[in-house]
Amino acid sequence: MLKIACVIPAWNEEKNIAQVIKNVRPFVDKIIVIDDASKDATSKLAEEAGAYVIRHLINRGQGAALQTGNDYALNLGIDIIVHFDGDNQFLAEEIKDMIAPIIKNEADIVFGSRFLEKKANLPLFKRLIIYPLAQAFTRLILGIKLSDPQNGFRAMTRQTAEKIRIMNREMAHNSEIQTKAFSYKLRVAEVPITVIYHHFGQKLSGGFKIIKDLFIYKLSK
Amino acid sequence: MLPQQIIALLIILIFVIKLFTQKKKEIINQTEFFSWLIFWFIAGLAIIFIKNIDGFLAELGVSASGINFLFYIGVLILFYFIFRLRLIIAKLDRQLTDLTRHVAIKEAEKKYQK
Protein backbone atom coordinates (compact mmCIF):
# COMPACT_ATOMS: atom_id res chain seq x y z
CA MET A 1 0.00 0.00 0.00
CA LEU A 2 1.46 3.36 -1.06
CA LYS A 3 1.86 5.94 1.71
CA ILE A 4 0.61 9.40 0.74
CA ALA A 5 1.50 12.66 2.49
CA CYS A 6 0.09 16.10 1.97
CA VAL A 7 2.62 18.92 2.40
CA ILE A 8 0.97 22.25 3.26
CA PRO A 9 3.09 25.39 3.53
CA ALA A 10 1.37 27.92 5.78
CA TRP A 11 2.07 31.49 6.80
CA ASN A 12 -0.44 33.25 9.06
CA GLU A 13 -3.22 30.85 8.04
CA GLU A 14 -5.03 30.50 11.38
CA LYS A 15 -8.37 31.20 9.67
CA ASN A 16 -8.08 28.31 7.19
CA ILE A 17 -5.52 25.75 8.36
CA ALA A 18 -7.76 23.61 10.61
CA GLN A 19 -10.45 23.36 7.90
CA VAL A 20 -7.85 22.53 5.21
CA ILE A 21 -6.43 19.71 7.37
CA LYS A 22 -9.93 18.39 8.07
CA ASN A 23 -10.75 18.42 4.33
CA VAL A 24 -7.50 16.74 3.29
CA ARG A 25 -7.42 14.04 5.99
CA PRO A 26 -9.67 11.43 4.25
CA PHE A 27 -7.44 11.40 1.17
CA VAL A 28 -3.92 11.04 2.61
CA ASP A 29 -2.05 9.09 5.29
CA LYS A 30 0.01 11.95 6.75
CA ILE A 31 -0.41 15.71 6.76
CA ILE A 32 2.70 17.84 7.13
CA VAL A 33 2.21 21.55 7.78
CA ILE A 34 5.23 23.81 7.47
CA ASP A 35 4.60 26.91 9.52
CA ASP A 36 6.80 29.51 7.88
CA ALA A 37 7.30 31.63 11.02
CA SER A 38 3.66 32.66 11.34
CA LYS A 39 2.82 35.35 13.85
CA ASP A 40 -0.61 33.89 14.56
CA ALA A 41 -1.89 30.55 15.93
CA THR A 42 -1.26 28.53 12.73
CA SER A 43 1.09 26.00 14.42
CA LYS A 44 -1.18 25.44 17.41
CA LEU A 45 -4.31 24.95 15.31
CA ALA A 46 -2.56 22.66 12.83
CA GLU A 47 -1.20 20.52 15.66
CA GLU A 48 -4.62 20.31 17.31
CA ALA A 49 -6.06 19.23 13.96
CA GLY A 50 -3.62 16.32 13.95
CA ALA A 51 -0.96 17.38 11.46
CA TYR A 52 2.79 17.08 11.82
CA VAL A 53 3.91 20.67 12.29
CA ILE A 54 7.37 21.78 11.30
CA ARG A 55 8.11 25.35 12.21
CA HIS A 56 10.62 27.63 10.46
CA LEU A 57 12.17 30.01 12.98
CA ILE A 58 12.27 32.77 10.37
CA ASN A 59 10.12 33.33 7.29
CA ARG A 60 11.77 31.76 4.24
CA GLY A 61 9.01 31.70 1.65
CA GLN A 62 6.73 29.10 0.08
CA GLY A 63 9.41 27.36 -1.99
CA ALA A 64 11.62 26.85 1.06
CA ALA A 65 8.65 25.58 3.08
CA LEU A 66 7.76 23.02 0.39
CA GLN A 67 11.33 21.69 0.31
CA THR A 68 11.28 21.37 4.11
CA GLY A 69 8.01 19.45 3.78
CA ASN A 70 9.48 17.19 1.08
CA ASP A 71 12.55 16.45 3.22
CA TYR A 72 10.39 15.57 6.21
CA ALA A 73 8.04 13.42 4.11
CA LEU A 74 11.03 11.53 2.69
CA ASN A 75 12.27 10.93 6.26
CA LEU A 76 8.84 9.47 7.11
CA GLY A 77 9.16 7.00 4.23
CA ILE A 78 6.33 8.50 2.17
CA ASP A 79 5.75 7.17 -1.38
CA ILE A 80 3.65 10.00 -2.86
CA ILE A 81 3.88 13.66 -1.86
CA VAL A 82 1.05 16.08 -2.61
CA HIS A 83 1.64 19.84 -2.44
CA PHE A 84 -1.47 21.67 -1.32
CA ASP A 85 -2.11 25.31 -0.39
CA GLY A 86 -3.06 26.28 3.15
CA ASP A 87 -5.53 28.99 2.19
CA ASN A 88 -8.39 26.67 1.25
CA GLN A 89 -8.35 27.50 -2.46
CA PHE A 90 -8.00 23.91 -3.69
CA LEU A 91 -10.54 21.11 -3.38
CA ALA A 92 -9.28 18.24 -1.23
CA GLU A 93 -11.37 15.64 -3.10
CA GLU A 94 -9.28 16.40 -6.21
CA ILE A 95 -6.23 14.87 -4.50
CA LYS A 96 -7.39 11.46 -5.71
CA ASP A 97 -7.45 12.77 -9.33
CA MET A 98 -3.95 14.23 -8.85
CA ILE A 99 -2.40 11.01 -7.57
CA ALA A 100 -4.24 8.70 -9.99
CA PRO A 101 -1.63 8.95 -12.83
CA ILE A 102 1.12 8.12 -10.28
CA ILE A 103 -0.76 5.14 -8.84
CA LYS A 104 -1.35 3.85 -12.39
CA ASN A 105 2.40 4.30 -12.98
CA GLU A 106 1.76 6.71 -15.86
CA ALA A 107 3.53 9.75 -14.36
CA ASP A 108 6.36 10.72 -11.99
CA ILE A 109 4.97 14.16 -11.35
CA VAL A 110 1.47 15.59 -11.81
CA PHE A 111 0.67 19.29 -12.11
CA GLY A 112 -2.77 20.73 -11.45
CA SER A 113 -4.14 23.03 -14.13
CA ARG A 114 -6.86 25.66 -14.05
CA PHE A 115 -6.98 25.85 -17.82
CA LEU A 116 -8.06 22.36 -18.82
CA GLU A 117 -11.62 21.08 -18.47
CA LYS A 118 -12.57 22.59 -15.15
CA LYS A 119 -13.09 26.28 -14.69
CA ALA A 120 -11.49 28.44 -12.05
CA ASN A 121 -13.09 31.73 -11.06
CA LEU A 122 -9.92 33.51 -12.16
CA PRO A 123 -10.00 37.31 -11.82
CA LEU A 124 -10.20 39.04 -15.23
CA PHE A 125 -6.83 40.84 -14.95
CA LYS A 126 -5.12 37.56 -14.15
CA ARG A 127 -6.89 35.69 -16.95
CA LEU A 128 -6.21 38.28 -19.64
CA ILE A 129 -2.86 39.80 -18.65
CA ILE A 130 -0.83 37.96 -16.01
CA TYR A 131 -1.33 34.34 -17.09
CA PRO A 132 -0.83 34.83 -20.84
CA LEU A 133 2.42 36.68 -20.01
CA ALA A 134 3.54 33.97 -17.57
CA GLN A 135 2.63 31.26 -20.07
CA ALA A 136 4.59 33.00 -22.86
CA PHE A 137 7.61 33.35 -20.56
CA THR A 138 7.60 29.71 -19.44
CA ARG A 139 7.06 28.45 -23.01
CA LEU A 140 9.56 30.66 -24.80
CA ILE A 141 12.29 31.14 -22.20
CA LEU A 142 12.05 28.03 -20.01
CA GLY A 143 10.69 25.67 -22.69
CA ILE A 144 7.87 24.37 -20.48
CA LYS A 145 4.79 23.23 -22.36
CA LEU A 146 2.20 23.13 -19.60
CA SER A 147 -1.17 24.83 -19.62
CA ASP A 148 -0.78 26.36 -16.14
CA PRO A 149 2.58 27.99 -15.35
CA GLN A 150 1.78 28.92 -11.75
CA ASN A 151 -0.13 26.25 -9.88
CA GLY A 152 0.71 25.08 -6.39
CA PHE A 153 -1.34 21.87 -6.52
CA ARG A 154 0.98 19.04 -7.57
CA ALA A 155 1.79 15.43 -6.72
CA MET A 156 5.06 13.55 -7.10
CA THR A 157 6.63 10.21 -6.39
CA ARG A 158 9.24 9.74 -3.72
CA GLN A 159 11.93 9.35 -6.41
CA THR A 160 10.86 12.64 -8.01
CA ALA A 161 11.06 14.47 -4.67
CA GLU A 162 14.57 13.05 -4.21
CA LYS A 163 15.61 14.33 -7.66
CA ILE A 164 13.96 17.76 -7.64
CA ARG A 165 15.45 19.97 -4.95
CA ILE A 166 13.62 23.28 -4.71
CA MET A 167 16.22 26.04 -4.57
CA ASN A 168 14.02 29.10 -5.18
CA ARG A 169 12.65 29.91 -1.78
CA GLU A 170 9.85 32.20 -2.90
CA MET A 171 7.28 32.02 -5.71
CA ALA A 172 9.75 31.16 -8.50
CA HIS A 173 9.69 27.56 -7.19
CA ASN A 174 6.70 26.80 -9.47
CA SER A 175 8.69 27.45 -12.64
CA GLU A 176 11.74 25.76 -11.12
CA ILE A 177 9.88 22.51 -10.38
CA GLN A 178 8.34 22.47 -13.88
CA THR A 179 11.70 23.20 -15.55
CA LYS A 180 13.45 20.48 -13.54
CA ALA A 181 10.69 17.95 -14.24
CA PHE A 182 11.27 18.40 -17.98
CA SER A 183 15.06 18.64 -17.84
CA TYR A 184 15.27 15.42 -15.75
CA LYS A 185 13.02 13.81 -18.40
CA LEU A 186 10.40 12.78 -15.86
CA ARG A 187 6.98 11.55 -16.96
CA VAL A 188 4.81 14.65 -16.56
CA ALA A 189 1.01 14.72 -16.43
CA GLU A 190 -1.50 17.54 -16.08
CA VAL A 191 -4.82 17.16 -14.31
CA PRO A 192 -7.69 19.67 -14.40
CA ILE A 193 -8.37 21.18 -10.99
CA THR A 194 -10.68 23.76 -9.48
CA VAL A 195 -9.39 26.88 -7.77
CA ILE A 196 -11.55 29.00 -5.53
CA TYR A 197 -10.12 32.48 -5.20
CA HIS A 198 -10.56 34.11 -1.80
CA HIS A 199 -8.25 37.01 -2.63
CA PHE A 200 -6.43 38.26 -5.68
CA GLY A 201 -3.16 36.34 -5.06
CA GLN A 202 -0.12 37.03 -7.26
CA LYS A 203 0.17 40.53 -8.72
CA LEU A 204 1.94 41.59 -11.95
CA SER A 205 4.88 42.80 -9.82
CA GLY A 206 5.00 39.28 -8.34
CA GLY A 207 5.46 37.90 -11.86
CA PHE A 208 8.45 40.16 -12.47
CA LYS A 209 9.89 39.14 -9.10
CA ILE A 210 9.66 35.48 -10.16
CA ILE A 211 11.62 36.24 -13.35
CA LYS A 212 14.23 38.19 -11.32
CA ASP A 213 14.55 35.33 -8.77
CA LEU A 214 15.01 32.76 -11.55
CA PHE A 215 17.69 34.98 -13.12
CA ILE A 216 19.60 35.48 -9.85
CA TYR A 217 19.32 31.75 -9.08
CA LYS A 218 20.83 30.88 -12.50
CA LEU A 219 23.73 33.31 -12.00
CA SER A 220 24.54 32.37 -8.41
CA LYS A 221 24.50 28.60 -8.89
CA MET B 1 51.27 68.43 -8.56
CA LEU B 2 47.80 69.98 -8.41
CA PRO B 3 46.10 70.51 -5.01
CA GLN B 4 43.28 68.14 -6.12
CA GLN B 5 45.86 65.40 -6.70
CA ILE B 6 47.32 65.92 -3.23
CA ILE B 7 43.85 65.71 -1.65
CA ALA B 8 43.08 62.51 -3.61
CA LEU B 9 46.38 60.96 -2.52
CA LEU B 10 45.71 61.87 1.11
CA ILE B 11 42.29 60.17 0.89
CA ILE B 12 43.95 57.06 -0.55
CA LEU B 13 46.52 57.19 2.26
CA ILE B 14 43.69 57.19 4.84
CA PHE B 15 42.18 54.10 3.15
CA VAL B 16 45.57 52.35 3.08
CA ILE B 17 46.15 53.08 6.81
CA LYS B 18 42.65 51.74 7.53
CA LEU B 19 43.51 48.67 5.45
CA PHE B 20 46.66 47.98 7.51
CA THR B 21 44.69 48.44 10.76
CA GLN B 22 42.06 45.93 9.58
CA LYS B 23 44.78 43.46 8.64
CA LYS B 24 46.46 43.90 12.06
CA LYS B 25 43.13 43.25 13.81
CA GLU B 26 42.60 40.23 11.50
CA ILE B 27 39.28 41.61 10.26
CA ILE B 28 40.30 40.86 6.66
CA ASN B 29 42.33 37.94 5.34
CA GLN B 30 45.62 37.98 3.40
CA THR B 31 43.96 37.78 -0.06
CA GLU B 32 41.54 40.64 0.65
CA PHE B 33 44.38 42.72 2.10
CA PHE B 34 46.57 42.34 -1.00
CA SER B 35 43.66 42.82 -3.43
CA TRP B 36 42.74 46.15 -1.83
CA LEU B 37 46.40 47.18 -1.48
CA ILE B 38 46.93 46.62 -5.22
CA PHE B 39 43.67 48.48 -5.95
CA TRP B 40 44.72 51.56 -3.95
CA PHE B 41 48.26 51.38 -5.33
CA ILE B 42 46.91 51.51 -8.92
CA ALA B 43 44.49 54.31 -7.94
CA GLY B 44 47.44 56.27 -6.45
CA LEU B 45 49.54 55.77 -9.60
CA ALA B 46 46.62 56.86 -11.80
CA ILE B 47 46.34 60.09 -9.80
CA ILE B 48 50.08 60.81 -9.85
CA PHE B 49 50.30 60.16 -13.61
CA ILE B 50 46.97 61.79 -14.53
CA LYS B 51 48.69 64.01 -17.17
CA ASN B 52 50.17 60.92 -18.84
CA ILE B 53 46.69 59.34 -18.90
CA ASP B 54 45.37 62.54 -20.55
CA GLY B 55 48.08 62.25 -23.21
CA PHE B 56 47.49 58.53 -23.69
CA LEU B 57 43.73 59.05 -24.16
CA ALA B 58 44.36 61.89 -26.64
CA GLU B 59 46.63 59.58 -28.62
CA LEU B 60 43.86 56.98 -28.67
CA GLY B 61 41.48 59.65 -29.95
CA VAL B 62 39.28 59.56 -26.80
CA SER B 63 37.83 62.99 -26.10
CA ALA B 64 37.41 62.44 -22.31
CA SER B 65 40.05 63.83 -19.96
CA GLY B 66 42.05 61.45 -17.74
CA ILE B 67 40.02 62.23 -14.63
CA ASN B 68 36.74 61.59 -16.47
CA PHE B 69 38.11 58.33 -17.79
CA LEU B 70 39.09 57.24 -14.25
CA PHE B 71 35.61 58.17 -13.10
CA TYR B 72 33.99 55.96 -15.77
CA ILE B 73 36.29 53.08 -14.86
CA GLY B 74 35.42 53.65 -11.18
CA VAL B 75 31.69 53.43 -11.93
CA LEU B 76 32.20 50.19 -13.87
CA ILE B 77 34.21 48.70 -11.00
CA LEU B 78 31.48 49.73 -8.55
CA PHE B 79 28.83 48.03 -10.68
CA TYR B 80 30.94 44.89 -10.76
CA PHE B 81 31.26 44.92 -6.95
CA ILE B 82 27.50 45.43 -6.54
CA PHE B 83 26.86 42.48 -8.87
CA ARG B 84 29.31 40.28 -6.93
CA LEU B 85 27.75 41.34 -3.63
CA ARG B 86 24.30 40.44 -4.98
CA LEU B 87 25.52 36.94 -5.82
CA ILE B 88 27.19 36.56 -2.41
CA ILE B 89 23.96 37.67 -0.70
CA ALA B 90 21.99 35.13 -2.78
CA LYS B 91 24.38 32.39 -1.63
CA LEU B 92 24.14 33.46 2.03
CA ASP B 93 20.36 33.56 1.68
CA ARG B 94 20.36 29.95 0.48
CA GLN B 95 22.59 28.92 3.39
CA LEU B 96 20.22 30.66 5.81
CA THR B 97 17.30 28.70 4.30
CA ASP B 98 19.24 25.42 4.67
CA LEU B 99 20.02 26.25 8.30
CA THR B 100 16.39 27.19 9.06
CA ARG B 101 15.23 23.92 7.46
CA HIS B 102 17.80 21.84 9.35
CA VAL B 103 16.77 23.32 12.71
CA ALA B 104 13.03 22.96 11.90
CA ILE B 105 13.34 19.29 10.92
CA LYS B 106 15.53 18.43 13.92
CA GLU B 107 13.02 20.09 16.26
CA ALA B 108 10.13 18.22 14.60
CA GLU B 109 11.97 14.89 14.85
CA LYS B 110 12.57 15.47 18.56
CA LYS B 111 8.93 16.49 19.10
CA TYR B 112 7.36 13.51 17.30
CA GLN B 113 9.75 10.89 18.67
CA LYS B 114 8.35 11.45 22.17
Interface residues (C-beta under 8 A of the other chain):
Chain A: I34 Y52 V53 I54 R55 H56 L57 I58 R60 A64 Q67 T68 D71 Y72 N75 M167 R169 I216 Y217 L219 S220
Chain B: R86 L87 A90 K91 D93 R94 L96 T97 T100 R101 V103 A104 I105 E107 A108 E109 Y112
